[in-house]
Amino acid sequence: MSNRKILVTSALPYANGSIHLGHLVEYIQTDIWVRFQKMLGNECHYVCADDTHGTPIMLRAEKEGITPEQLIDRVWHEHKADFDGFHVEFDHYGSTNGDETRECAEDIYRKLKAANLIEVRSVEQFYDPVKSMFLPDRFIKGECPKCHAKDQYGDNCEACGATYAPTELINPYSAVSGAQPERRNSDHYFFKLSSCANFLQGWIYKDAGIVRDISEGPIDPSEMNLLKPTLQLEARNKMAEWLSNLNDWDISRDAPYFGFEIPGTDGKKFFYVWLDAPVGYMGSFKQLCCQRTENRGQKTATPSPLAGEGGGEGEPNFDDYWKPGSQTELYHFIGKDILYFHALFWPAMLENAGYRTPTSIFAHGFLTVNGEKMSKSRGTFITANSYLKQGLNPEYLRYYYAAKLNGTMEDLDLNLDDFVARVNSDLVGKYVNIASRTAGFINKNFDGYLATTLSSIEKYAYLEHSENILGENIVGMPKQPVGAKFKPLPEGDPDRDEYQLIRRAMSKSQDIKQAYENRDYSKAVKEIMAIADFANQYVNDMEPWALSKQEEQSNKLHQVCTVSINLFRLLTIYLRPLLPKLAGEVEDFLDIPALSWKNSESLLLGHHINPYKHLMTRVDQKQIDAMIEANKETLVPPPSPARHGEAQQHAPSPLAPLPPAGEGNLISIDDFSKVDLRVAKIVNAEHVEGAEKLLKLTLDIGEENLRTVFAGIKSVYDPEKLKGRMTVMVANLAPRKMKFGLSEGMVLAASGDMPGLFILSPDDGAQPGMRIK
């Protein structure tokens, strides 16, 4: 069977801020999978790039007094240094602000236009007269037209969850200048996504051999065995909701704007950043193909997007990976917050522009720290650079994330106490401990040579009627006859435990391999640490330190230490995708070439190893404490934004942090006591037809009648998983008539620096109707 050809991407980090530990979940997850594929011998290319366009880039550069190009160049080097520091090994890391991405974006646009899928419509929007620019929704703030909360964004209210058009805001102001915006009309370019519903419905179940009507609702898990999924189960169910109300997509922005000009608009219209961002995958891969071609010393002409750049022997060819019907594989690793763009717009654009669509899209959840959202005030909004500056080994984090990642969209929690305990226990106390307790005897007693044979294997190497676990070629032993088999040893045989130990460790290769393939790294880690546990137990039972004092036990000592080093080598093979730098140091210690997955089928016998050197140190809690302190910020309330014509104050950036708890407007205990907070049980949760962000919750708060509340949490919660959950609601909020019905209260949820909402839950034992005091 020929090796697979795979192209893998991670979402492009925005060139407007530092890489933090939340970002690293995705890049570490992807890097592990890519390294695993390469260990299998597959041709796997991993590309990414900085996402460099948009209004925030333009405004930040202006604020710093530099050009956008200077800003994105500086940030590119910062991002690349952070990724290098965590051993994230891209085959190419580029920038969307390059000719390759522009060419592909223009090519896609022209083909969509030729297919009559681009439509120009007049759109009324807010215009900042001071900055002479149209304002994106998130750069407009004002009073919510529904609940009248102040300083809400132009697309949705974070207080009540209502969605609305920016023009519905009461007393709107520009978050850029503080000016009162004007309403102006502008022609915008729309991609007719609504025309792609049938294609998208089929794409969800691509290669499944079935046709499913999206109106049938969410997928039952029992159906999954019929499918070869392009999306995870949770993502498919979200798609079913979106496809029931598919809207056309505005792909244009007005000048001034930092980005690519839409062809034929005389510099007045630009591609919206979310159009050319995923096209950056193509641009970065195209850069890789050209780079490999140039490295071979061949001349390349200026290519068209499908001109087939690259393609020398063993090198990637752009056309091979992006042409319709390509037999290569294309995978996107993303966060669940950008699933909408990747699972709807992106495949629809590719299909209608004559390119292949992704094989699968893998979405992951958000990162919390110590069970809470990352927070600057608590010091848990941790940047990649600050982690490395404390001298913390980046492979600690790679391992910990792997131990938590299971291939679903569940959120991942970085519990710092558990982080210290798990790394010290698993990596230092178990894995490295095997070599540190046995390698010295090999060098001191046997001149650095492992035993040439193992009696437990030699005795049973040619027995028949059993399972061939160790493979045909055991290094240091004669080649086995065709059909040679192994079988369990009889009770009472002195080598039985040793034989079973090796057999068990090697037989786990397939399970661990499958777990990696499925991105269920937590399962892989569990299997690997189980091997480490019984390997350590073997060392404890054999007591090589005691055997070394008995001259007549020299052969036994040699056998025990050789078995232990082979188990350590096997563990290194299994851990290599997670711990690439440490694995390289182990390879130097064992004096062997880079390990591949196939090496798990053989043993290392009669081989000389180098003197053992310390491989890993324990995590010091003081390093964690110092990192948290280094990431704390003294946050002060931003100045109140001025309206146009008032004193020269500036509205806060949409990305500005909230002031610490306790600052700002204080209330008395009497004021607080007016709010009736109750424990509520979610009896039922369901989607609301026609609502993009709302779920309908039926709540039991200990009264005779149940309450109905409409909550803006649809984007982050599956209704089925909310049923039966306890939460907290404001019980004495005046009922509010909404488009979809009467809302009789408000469920409390938390939000902060990172995307997402988190509904509150009381401690175990709380009952519906209990007052929160």
ABEGO torsion letter per residue (X at the ends): XBBBBBBBBBBBBBAABBBBAAAAAAAAAAAAAAAAAAAAGBBBBBBBBBBABEAAAAAAAAAAGBBAAAAAAAAAAAAAAAAAAAGBBBABBBBABBAAAAAAAAAAAAAAAAAGABBBBBBBBBBBAAAGBBBBAAABBEBBAAAGBBGBBAABBAAAGBBBBAAABBGBBBAAAGBBBBBBBBBBBBBBAAAAAAAAAAAAABGAGBBBBAAAEBBBAAAAAABBBABBAAAAAAAAAAAABBBBBBABBBOBBBEBBBBGAGGABBBBAAAAAAAAAAAAAAAAAAAAAAAAGBBBBBBBAAAGBEGBBGBBBAAAAABBGBABBBBBBBBAAAAAAAAAAAAAAAAAAGBBBBABBBBBBBBBBGGBBBBAAAGABBBAAAAAAAGBBAAAAAAAAAAABAGBABBBBBBAAAAAAAAAAAAAAAAAAAAAAAAAAAAAAAGGBBBABBAAAAAAAABBGBBBAAEABBBGBBBBBBGBBBBBBBBGBAAAAAAAAAAAAAAAAAAAAAAAAAGBAAAAAAAAAAAAAAAAAAAAAAGAAAAAABAAAAAAAAAAAAAAAAAAAAAAAAAAAABAAAAAAAAAAAGBBBBBAAAAABBBBGBBBBBBBBABBBBBAAAAAAAAAAABBBBBBBBBBBBBGBBBBBBBBAABBBBBBGBEBBBBAAAAAABBBBBBBBABBBBBBGBAABBBBBBBAGBABBBBBBBBAAAABBAAAABGBBBBBBAABBBBBBAAEBBAEBBBBBBBABBEBBBBBBBBGBBBGBBBX
